[in-house]
Structure formats: C-alpha cells, structure tokens
C-alpha cells in the first residue's frame, strides 16, 4: 500500500512539474535538485535575481495547487 501511495505521489509531482512553464521548471529544478543559489541561476539564465525569485514563487505556488491533495 505504501509503495502504491509513493508511486501515486511521484506521478502527481511529475505531472505538476511538467505543467510548469519551462523557465519556472528549470529554475525550480536548478535550485531544489541541483542546489544552485538564485544568483548563480540568474547568471546562467541571463536574468536578474528578482526574476528568479518571481519564477520560484510562481513555481512553488503552482506545485502546491497541483499536489494539494497529497
């Protein structure tokens, strides 16, 4: 039962990540998975740190909405 719930959760998370716009998904993954700081991501993307902060805010908001039922 636990493995089934975990698989379901992973699928919902994957679906939620895939629903994000490309720039938000990239920013989220670089920060949360690769552990890169906002300043590094901003430099990589050629945008301001404020733009990265906004992307993360929108990505997290969207992810919360998509996987709220978990």
DSSP file (Angstrom, degrees, kcal/mol; ACC not computed):
  #  RESIDUE AA STRUCTURE BP1 BP2  ACC     N-H-->O    O-->H-N    N-H-->O    O-->H-N    TCO  KAPPA ALPHA  PHI   PSI    X-CA   Y-CA   Z-CA
    1    1 A X     >        0   0    0      0, 0.0     4,-2.2     0, 0.0     5,-0.2   0.000 360.0 360.0 360.0 -44.2    0.0    0.0    0.0
    2    2 A X  H  >  +     0   0    0      1,-0.2     4,-2.6     2,-0.2     5,-0.2   0.907 360.0  51.4 -61.7 -42.6    2.8    2.4    0.9
    3    3 A X  H  > S+     0   0    0      1,-0.2     4,-2.3     2,-0.2    -1,-0.2   0.867 109.1  51.3 -63.5 -36.0    4.6    1.7   -2.4
    4    4 A X  H  > S+     0   0    0      2,-0.2     4,-2.3     1,-0.2    -1,-0.2   0.916 110.5  47.9 -66.3 -43.3    1.4    2.4   -4.3
    5    5 A X  H  X S+     0   0    0     -4,-2.2     4,-2.6     2,-0.2    -2,-0.2   0.897 111.6  50.8 -63.7 -40.8    1.0    5.7   -2.5
    6    6 A X  H  X S+     0   0    0     -4,-2.6     4,-2.7     2,-0.2    -2,-0.2   0.914 110.5  48.6 -63.5 -42.5    4.6    6.7   -3.2
    7    7 A X  H  X S+     0   0    0     -4,-2.3     4,-2.1     2,-0.2    -2,-0.2   0.908 112.1  49.4 -63.8 -41.6    4.2    5.9   -6.9
    8    8 A X  H  X S+     0   0    0     -4,-2.3     4,-2.4     2,-0.2    -2,-0.2   0.915 111.4  49.2 -62.2 -44.6    1.0    7.9   -7.0
    9    9 A X  H  X S+     0   0    0     -4,-2.6     4,-2.6     1,-0.2    -2,-0.2   0.928 110.4  50.1 -61.7 -46.5    2.7   10.8   -5.3
   10   10 A X  H  X S+     0   0    0     -4,-2.7     4,-2.7     1,-0.2    -1,-0.2   0.886 110.6  50.3 -60.6 -39.2    5.7   10.7   -7.7
   11   11 A X  H  X S+     0   0    0     -4,-2.1     4,-2.6     2,-0.2    -1,-0.2   0.920 111.2  47.9 -65.9 -43.2    3.3   10.7  -10.6
   12   12 A X  H  X S+     0   0    0     -4,-2.4     4,-2.5     2,-0.2    -2,-0.2   0.905 113.2  48.5 -63.6 -40.9    1.4   13.7   -9.3
   13   13 A X  H  X S+     0   0    0     -4,-2.6     4,-2.6     2,-0.2    -2,-0.2   0.924 112.1  48.4 -64.8 -44.4    4.7   15.5   -8.6
   14   14 A X  H  X S+     0   0    0     -4,-2.7     4,-2.4     2,-0.2    -2,-0.2   0.913 112.4  48.7 -62.0 -43.1    6.0   14.7  -12.1
   15   15 A X  H  X S+     0   0    0     -4,-2.6     4,-1.3     2,-0.2    -2,-0.2   0.909 111.6  49.6 -62.5 -42.5    2.7   15.9  -13.7
   16   16 A X  H  X S+     0   0    0     -4,-2.5     4,-0.6     2,-0.2    -2,-0.2   0.906 111.8  48.2 -64.9 -41.7    2.8   19.1  -11.7
   17   17 A X  H >< S+     0   0    0     -4,-2.6     3,-1.0     1,-0.2    -2,-0.2   0.907 110.4  51.5 -64.2 -41.3    6.4   19.8  -12.7
   18   18 A X  H 3< S+     0   0    0     -4,-2.4    -1,-0.2     1,-0.2    -2,-0.2   0.756 104.0  59.1 -67.6 -23.7    5.6   19.1  -16.4
   19   19 A X  H 3< S+     0   0    0     -4,-1.3    -1,-0.2    -3,-0.2    -2,-0.2   0.654  87.1  97.8 -78.9 -15.8    2.7   21.6  -16.1
   20   20 A X  S << S-     0   0    0     -3,-1.0    39,-0.0    -4,-0.6    -3,-0.0  -0.401  88.5-100.6 -70.8 147.6    5.1   24.4  -15.2
   21   21 A X     >  -     0   0    0      1,-0.1     4,-2.6    -2,-0.1     3,-0.5  -0.374  40.3-107.4 -60.3 150.9    6.3   26.8  -17.8
   22   22 A X  H  > S+     0   0    0      1,-0.2     4,-2.8     2,-0.2     5,-0.2   0.865 117.5  51.3 -52.0 -45.4    9.8   25.9  -19.0
   23   23 A X  H  > S+     0   0    0      1,-0.2     4,-2.1     2,-0.2    -1,-0.2   0.879 112.8  45.5 -65.9 -36.5   11.5   28.8  -17.2
   24   24 A X  H  > S+     0   0    0     -3,-0.5     4,-2.8     2,-0.2    -2,-0.2   0.910 113.6  49.2 -70.5 -41.9    9.8   28.0  -13.9
   25   25 A X  H  X S+     0   0    0     -4,-2.6     4,-2.8     2,-0.2     5,-0.2   0.932 112.6  47.8 -62.0 -46.1   10.6   24.3  -14.1
   26   26 A X  H  X S+     0   0    0     -4,-2.8     4,-2.7    -5,-0.2     5,-0.2   0.938 113.7  46.9 -60.5 -47.9   14.2   25.0  -15.0
   27   27 A X  H  X S+     0   0    0     -4,-2.1     4,-2.2    -5,-0.2     5,-0.2   0.930 113.5  48.8 -60.0 -47.0   14.6   27.4  -12.1
   28   28 A X  H  X S+     0   0    0     -4,-2.8     4,-3.3     1,-0.2     5,-0.5   0.937 114.1  44.9 -59.0 -49.2   12.9   25.1   -9.6
   29   29 A X  H  X>S+     0   0    0     -4,-2.8     5,-2.1     1,-0.2     4,-1.8   0.896 112.1  51.3 -65.7 -41.1   15.0   22.1  -10.6
   30   30 A X  H  <5S+     0   0    0     -4,-2.7     6,-2.6    -5,-0.2    -1,-0.2   0.897 119.7  36.7 -62.5 -39.2   18.3   24.0  -10.6
   31   31 A X  H  X5S+     0   0    0     -4,-2.2     4,-0.5     4,-0.2    -2,-0.2   0.958 127.3  31.0 -78.5 -52.8   17.5   25.4   -7.1
   32   32 A X  H  <5S+     0   0    0     -4,-3.3    -3,-0.2    -5,-0.2    -2,-0.2   0.806 132.2  28.2 -82.6 -30.4   15.8   22.4   -5.4
   33   33 A X  T  <5S+     0   0    0     -4,-1.8    -3,-0.2    -5,-0.5    -4,-0.1   0.874 131.0  33.1 -97.0 -47.4   17.5   19.5   -7.1
   34   34 A X  T  4<S-     0   0    0     -5,-2.1    -3,-0.2     2,-0.1    -4,-0.1   0.636  98.7-131.1 -86.1 -13.6   20.9   20.8   -8.1
   35   35 A X     <  +     0   0    0     -4,-0.5    -4,-0.2    -6,-0.3     2,-0.2   0.720  47.1 160.1  74.7  21.8   21.2   23.1   -5.1
   36   36 A X        -     0   0    0     -6,-2.6    -1,-0.2     1,-0.1     2,-0.1  -0.529  39.1-118.4 -80.2 145.0   22.2   26.2   -7.0
   37   37 A X     >  -     0   0    0     -2,-0.2     4,-2.3     1,-0.1     3,-0.3  -0.384  25.2-110.4 -76.5 157.8   21.7   29.6   -5.5
   38   38 A X  H  > S+     0   0    0      1,-0.2     4,-3.0     2,-0.2     5,-0.2   0.881 117.6  55.3 -56.2 -41.1   19.4   32.2   -7.1
   39   39 A X  H  > S+     0   0    0      1,-0.2     4,-2.0     2,-0.2    -1,-0.2   0.890 108.8  47.3 -62.2 -39.7   22.4   34.4   -8.1
   40   40 A X  H  > S+     0   0    0     -3,-0.3     4,-2.4     2,-0.2    -1,-0.2   0.917 113.4  47.8 -67.1 -43.8   24.0   31.5  -10.0
   41   41 A X  H  X S+     0   0    0     -4,-2.3     4,-2.7     2,-0.2     5,-0.2   0.914 110.1  53.0 -63.5 -42.6   20.7   30.6  -11.7
   42   42 A X  H  X>S+     0   0    0     -4,-3.0     5,-2.1     1,-0.2     4,-1.3   0.910 110.5  47.2 -58.9 -43.1   20.2   34.3  -12.6
   43   43 A X  H  <5S+     0   0    0     -4,-2.0    -1,-0.2     2,-0.2    -2,-0.2   0.916 112.8  49.0 -65.3 -43.2   23.6   34.4  -14.2
   44   44 A X  H  <5S+     0   0    0     -4,-2.4    -2,-0.2     1,-0.2    -1,-0.2   0.888 117.5  40.7 -62.2 -39.6   23.0   31.2  -16.1
   45   45 A X  H  <5S-     0   0    0     -4,-2.7    -1,-0.2    -5,-0.2    -2,-0.2   0.597 107.8-123.3 -87.2 -12.8   19.6   32.3  -17.4
   46   46 A X  T  <5S+     0   0    0     -4,-1.3     2,-0.2     1,-0.3    -3,-0.2   0.837  73.6 109.4  72.8  33.1   20.8   35.9  -18.1
   47   47 A X  S   <S-     0   0    0     -5,-2.1    -1,-0.3    -6,-0.2    -2,-0.1  -0.783  72.6 -84.9-130.5 175.0   18.1   37.5  -15.9
   48   48 A X     >  -     0   0    0     -2,-0.2     4,-1.5     1,-0.1     5,-0.1  -0.345  34.0-115.6 -78.2 162.5   18.0   39.3  -12.6
   49   49 A X  H  > S+     0   0    0      1,-0.2     4,-2.6     2,-0.2     5,-0.2   0.866 118.2  59.3 -63.0 -36.3   17.9   37.6   -9.2
   50   50 A X  H  > S+     0   0    0      1,-0.2     4,-2.3     2,-0.2    -1,-0.2   0.889 102.4  52.4 -59.8 -39.6   14.4   39.2   -8.7
   51   51 A X  H  > S+     0   0    0      2,-0.2     4,-2.4     1,-0.2    -1,-0.2   0.896 109.9  48.5 -63.2 -39.9   13.2   37.4  -11.9
   52   52 A X  H  X S+     0   0    0     -4,-1.5     4,-2.5     2,-0.2    -2,-0.2   0.905 109.7  52.0 -66.8 -41.5   14.5   34.1  -10.4
   53   53 A X  H  X S+     0   0    0     -4,-2.6     4,-2.4     1,-0.2    -2,-0.2   0.914 110.9  48.2 -59.9 -42.7   12.7   34.9   -7.1
   54   54 A X  H  X S+     0   0    0     -4,-2.3     4,-2.6     2,-0.2     5,-0.2   0.915 110.4  51.2 -64.6 -43.9    9.5   35.5   -9.0
   55   55 A X  H  X S+     0   0    0     -4,-2.4     4,-2.6     1,-0.2    -2,-0.2   0.917 111.7  47.2 -59.0 -44.2    9.8   32.3  -11.0
   56   56 A X  H  X S+     0   0    0     -4,-2.5     4,-2.9     2,-0.2     5,-0.3   0.914 110.6  51.9 -65.7 -42.1   10.4   30.3   -7.8
   57   57 A X  H  X S+     0   0    0     -4,-2.4     4,-2.2    -5,-0.2    -2,-0.2   0.943 113.9  43.2 -58.5 -48.3    7.4   31.9   -6.1
   58   58 A X  H  X S+     0   0    0     -4,-2.6     4,-2.3     2,-0.2    -2,-0.2   0.882 114.1  51.1 -66.6 -38.6    5.1   31.1   -9.1
   59   59 A X  H  X S+     0   0    0     -4,-2.6     4,-2.7    -5,-0.2    -2,-0.2   0.937 112.1  45.9 -64.1 -46.5    6.5   27.6   -9.4
   60   60 A X  H  X S+     0   0    0     -4,-2.9     4,-2.4     2,-0.2    -2,-0.2   0.894 112.2  51.4 -64.7 -39.7    6.0   26.8   -5.7
   61   61 A X  H  X S+     0   0    0     -4,-2.2     4,-1.9    -5,-0.3    -1,-0.2   0.933 112.9  45.4 -61.5 -46.3    2.5   28.2   -5.8
   62   62 A X  H  X S+     0   0    0     -4,-2.3     4,-2.2     2,-0.2    -2,-0.2   0.909 112.2  50.7 -64.8 -43.5    1.6   26.1   -8.8
   63   63 A X  H  X S+     0   0    0     -4,-2.7     4,-2.2     1,-0.2    -1,-0.2   0.906 109.0  51.9 -62.4 -41.8    3.1   22.9   -7.4
   64   64 A X  H  < S+     0   0    0     -4,-2.4     4,-0.2     1,-0.2    -1,-0.2   0.913 110.9  48.2 -60.0 -42.4    1.2   23.4   -4.1
   65   65 A X  H >< S+     0   0    0     -4,-1.9     3,-0.6     1,-0.2    -1,-0.2   0.889 113.2  47.4 -65.8 -39.7   -2.0   23.8   -6.0
   66   66 A X  H 3< S+     0   0    0     -4,-2.2     3,-0.3     1,-0.2    -1,-0.2   0.841 122.4  31.9 -72.4 -34.2   -1.4   20.7   -8.2
   67   67 A X  T >< S+     0   0    0     -4,-2.2     3,-1.7    -5,-0.2    -1,-0.2   0.083  80.4 117.9-113.6  24.4   -0.4   18.3   -5.3
   68   68 A X  T <   +     0   0    0     -3,-0.6    -1,-0.2     1,-0.3    -2,-0.1   0.819  68.6  63.2 -59.3 -33.1   -2.5   19.8   -2.6
   69   69 A X  T 3         0   0    0      1,-0.3    -1,-0.3    -3,-0.3    -2,-0.1   0.472 360.0 360.0 -74.7   0.1   -4.5   16.5   -2.2
   70   70 A X    <         0   0    0     -3,-1.7    -1,-0.3   -61,-0.1    -2,-0.1   0.455 360.0 360.0 -92.4 360.0   -1.4   14.6   -1.1
